[in-house]
């Protein structure tokens, strides 16, 4: 993340903590806050760290194995007899060669051993290769999680925008409807309006209030979800800064998007790497068919009081080991490894098909969303003109109140539909970017 983005995040957080006033939040700020505070991404990072540690462990297997040990034993005074002597050691018949053992009361032993693997059936090399593939796959998994977090954040922001816009439109319409009721009450008092018409106007006010209550409740929930998602204080009030929030990108062809998806989707790359890791796993399973060879060396110090002292005892040589039983059992291990490898290859093919379907679905959804915007723009113009005509006719006594109120509701619904279409269009755009691997 560059300094500019980091500064914008810190500034947003500082303002949120320092003031109880509604805080402007741009889409870019929301996306960066989501990356910084997403618990899902933090878990994903730990998975990468685990894979990195396993790779380091695989590399460590090529290093010599060094072991040091020391032993000290206290023993009782043994009774040592020479065969045919008839007397135990320590008797009066002269000093036996083993008389010193009669005074044995302790033993000390220290040793150092070194073993360097020379050949292990290519197990060490292939394990390192496999862990390298898995580490890279974990990194692509993290990229997949990042794309999902960004897409979910964009979706949450635009859903909140849609609810805020709907709330504003309802507030405006409610104000107009309440003003209409006031006018109708005056007309009713003058005997110029039937009580039934005034009640219809009041009923419309009540319906708007009911709709407004539902929208405000949903907006409060959407705001809370954003606060949790972005790691913001729960007592803050968010107000979206829509500057630069709505873009009109040039729409590439579906074939171009398909190509991007197949080349850039991180989960597809992760599946390819896991298939490669499966090939290395098969080679690891076959390693038991070969003998293992190691260079060994050691150093020994021994001290037995009154008996013997050994220092600087060095040894070295080659160690060869061949598990003959493993030759019979290994074929089943190899069968399992090959089955897992085939499974990984099939999973890659399945994911390849899913990517194609996903890109096509998201492409069609985005096209549809653009068409809905155009249709709703036309609907607003038509509903606005219809409302103006209806109001003039009602004022002239040429239209009943029900038709006039219906025209008002139709205009309100057209405006709400337009705000919803704008939000859904941007959600569809970000989902399309996610499906092609462009959301990073």
Order of alpha helices (4+ residues) and beta strands (2+ residues): alpha-beta-alpha-alpha-beta-beta-alpha-alpha-beta-alpha-alpha-beta-beta-alpha-alpha
